[in-house]
Amino acid sequence: MGQRMKNIKTYMNIIAIVCLFVIASAGTVAQQTDFSDEKVVHLLEEPRHRTVHNEGNMFLLDVQVNPGDISFAHVHDQPILLTTIRTGAGPSTAPVRAIPEYYSEPLTHKVSNDGPGLLRIIAFVNGGDGVEGNQDAPGGISSEPDLLNPWFRSYQLELGPGEQSEVGTHNNHTVVVQRTEGVVHITREDGLTRELDAAGKWEWRKPGSSFLVRNMGNTSVIVAINEARE
């Protein structure tokens, strides 16, 4: 009987752990539970998940949750790519993370931030059906992506002072996200450049765009180049 009780206790502990879904890092937890007694909104309607750009089924969200705050209960039913800029504990360069499972397994949850600082994530939502194979791979890029699934492709680069990326031609909607402090320039086909000068700044490029990213500062800078595949 004693061993049986131990097994039950272990099982319940496992269930409790599984019910907690950590989306960023310490101090930031999303928990799925029963929301039948309160209003539930779609992700794109949740005010802390602010849409800052939209192209067809692609949405870029600037997610910001203040210390001690908690989001409304909201539904995820589209694959999402998370580029964390800050957890409640401070700046983050943790690997970009995708959750493609939302395509077939929607989730309703809330996001809370225990602080002491702001939580900020640049989230890329892909409302399409995904792409199989690798026929949409960008041209001119010799490195392998850091993340690849039917909905997203992502590269994370650390550029030293004066260093620049390869010139890549991306066949999907692409967002360059600055992850650390510094100054970077992103070229355009018309010869102009777009300057990013703070962590969390971003620049959108449409399919077929060729560009490179150059570090204009005196310290290393980390950027993510994220594609939404369609």
C-alpha positions in Angstrom: 0.0 0.0 0.0 2.9 2.4 0.8 4.5 1.8 -2.6 1.1 2.4 -4.3 0.7 5.7 -2.5 4.2 6.8 -3.5 3.4 5.9 -7.2 0.2 7.9 -7.1 2.0 10.9 -5.5 4.7 10.7 -8.2 2.0 10.5 -10.9 0.2 13.6 -9.5 3.5 15.5 -9.4 4.1 14.8 -13.0 0.6 15.9 -14.0 1.1 19.2 -12.1 4.4 19.8 -13.9 2.9 19.1 -17.3 0.0 21.6 -16.6 2.6 24.4 -16.4 3.8 25.6 -19.8 6.8 27.9 -19.6 6.9 30.2 -22.7 9.9 32.4 -21.9 11.9 31.9 -18.7 11.8 32.4 -15.0 9.0 34.5 -13.7 6.9 34.2 -16.9 4.4 31.3 -16.8 1.4 30.4 -19.0 -1.0 28.0 -17.4 -3.9 26.2 -19.0 -7.0 25.7 -16.8 -10.7 26.1 -16.8 -11.9 29.5 -18.2 -15.6 28.6 -18.5 -16.6 31.4 -16.0 -14.7 34.2 -17.8 -14.4 35.9 -21.2 -12.0 34.2 -23.6 -10.5 36.1 -26.6 -8.5 35.1 -29.6 -4.7 35.7 -29.4 -5.0 38.5 -32.0 -7.6 40.3 -29.8 -5.6 40.1 -26.5 -4.4 43.7 -25.8 -1.0 42.7 -24.5 -0.4 40.8 -27.8 -0.4 43.9 -30.0 -0.4 43.4 -33.7 2.3 45.7 -35.3 2.3 44.3 -38.8 0.1 42.1 -40.9 0.4 40.6 -44.4 -2.4 38.1 -45.3 -2.2 35.2 -42.8 1.0 36.5 -41.3 0.9 38.6 -38.1 3.7 40.2 -36.1 2.9 40.8 -32.5 4.8 43.0 -29.9 3.9 41.2 -26.7 4.5 43.2 -23.6 3.4 42.3 -20.1 4.2 44.6 -17.2 5.5 43.3 -13.9 2.7 41.8 -11.8 0.3 41.9 -14.7 -1.6 39.0 -16.3 -3.1 38.7 -19.7 -6.7 37.8 -20.5 -7.5 34.2 -21.2 -6.8 33.8 -24.9 -6.9 31.1 -27.6 -3.9 30.0 -29.7 -4.9 28.2 -32.8 -2.1 29.2 -35.2 1.6 28.2 -35.2 3.7 30.9 -33.5 7.4 31.8 -33.4 8.6 33.5 -30.2 11.7 35.8 -30.2 12.2 36.8 -26.5 13.7 40.2 -25.9 13.2 40.4 -22.2 11.8 38.1 -19.5 10.7 39.5 -16.2 14.2 38.8 -15.0 16.0 40.8 -17.7 17.3 40.8 -21.3 17.2 37.4 -23.0 19.0 35.9 -26.0 17.5 32.4 -25.5 17.0 30.5 -28.8 14.0 31.5 -30.9 11.2 29.1 -30.2 8.3 27.8 -32.3 5.1 26.2 -31.2 3.6 24.6 -34.4 1.4 22.3 -32.3 -1.2 25.0 -32.1 -2.2 24.2 -35.7 -3.9 21.0 -34.6 -4.1 21.4 -30.8 -5.4 24.8 -29.9 -4.5 26.1 -26.4 -6.3 28.5 -24.1 -4.2 30.1 -21.4 -3.1 33.3 -19.7 0.4 34.8 -19.5 1.6 36.3 -16.3 4.8 38.2 -15.4 6.2 38.0 -11.9 8.8 40.7 -12.7 10.7 42.5 -11.6 11.0 43.9 -15.1 9.0 44.0 -18.3 8.3 40.8 -20.3 8.7 41.4 -24.0 8.4 39.0 -26.9 8.3 39.6 -30.7 5.9 36.9 -31.9 5.4 35.8 -35.5 2.0 34.1 -36.2 1.5 32.0 -39.3 -2.1 31.4 -40.1 -1.3 29.2 -43.2 -1.2 25.4 -43.6 2.6 25.1 -43.6 5.1 24.0 -46.3 6.7 20.6 -46.7 10.2 20.1 -48.1 12.8 22.8 -48.5 12.0 24.2 -52.0 11.5 27.7 -50.5 15.0 27.9 -48.9 16.6 31.3 -49.3 19.3 31.9 -51.9 22.8 33.1 -51.0 22.8 31.7 -47.5 25.3 29.0 -46.8 24.5 28.3 -43.1 21.8 26.0 -41.9 18.8 27.5 -40.2 18.7 27.3 -36.4 15.0 26.4 -36.5 13.0 24.8 -39.3 9.5 23.4 -39.4 6.6 23.6 -42.0 5.6 27.1 -40.7 8.9 28.9 -39.9 12.6 29.1 -40.7 14.9 31.1 -38.4 18.5 32.1 -38.3 20.2 33.7 -35.3 23.4 35.7 -36.0 25.9 37.3 -33.8 27.7 40.0 -35.7 30.9 41.6 -34.4 31.7 45.3 -34.9 31.6 46.1 -38.6 30.6 42.6 -39.5 27.8 41.8 -41.9 25.6 38.8 -42.9 25.6 37.1 -46.3 23.3 38.7 -48.9 20.3 36.4 -48.8 17.2 36.3 -51.0 14.3 35.2 -48.9 11.3 33.6 -50.6 8.9 34.1 -47.7 7.7 37.0 -45.6 10.7 37.7 -43.3 11.3 39.8 -40.2 14.7 40.8 -38.9 14.6 41.3 -35.1 17.3 43.0 -33.2 17.9 41.1 -29.9 20.6 43.1 -28.1 21.6 46.7 -27.9 23.5 48.3 -30.7 23.0 49.7 -34.2 22.4 47.6 -37.3 21.7 48.5 -40.9 19.5 46.4 -43.1 19.9 47.0 -46.8 17.1 47.3 -49.4 17.1 46.5 -53.1 16.6 50.2 -53.9 19.9 51.0 -52.2 18.5 52.6 -49.1 19.0 51.2 -45.6 16.9 50.8 -42.6 18.5 51.4 -39.2 17.6 49.5 -36.1 19.1 50.9 -32.8 17.6 49.0 -29.9 16.7 45.5 -28.7 13.2 44.7 -29.9 13.3 46.8 -33.1 12.4 44.9 -36.2 12.1 45.3 -40.0 9.8 43.4 -42.4 10.8 42.1 -45.8 8.4 40.8 -48.4 9.0 37.5 -50.4 11.7 37.8 -53.0 13.7 40.4 -51.0 17.5 40.4 -51.0 19.2 42.1 -48.1 22.1 41.9 -45.7 22.4 43.0 -42.0 25.5 45.0 -41.0 26.6 45.8 -37.5 27.4 49.5 -37.4 28.4 49.7 -33.7 31.5 49.0 -31.6 30.1 45.9 -29.8 28.7 42.6 -30.9 25.0 42.5 -31.7 22.6 39.6 -32.0 19.8 39.5 -34.6 17.2 36.9 -35.6 16.1 36.5 -39.2 12.7 34.9 -39.1 10.6 33.6 -42.1 6.9 32.6 -42.1 6.7 29.9 -44.7 3.7 29.8 -47.1 
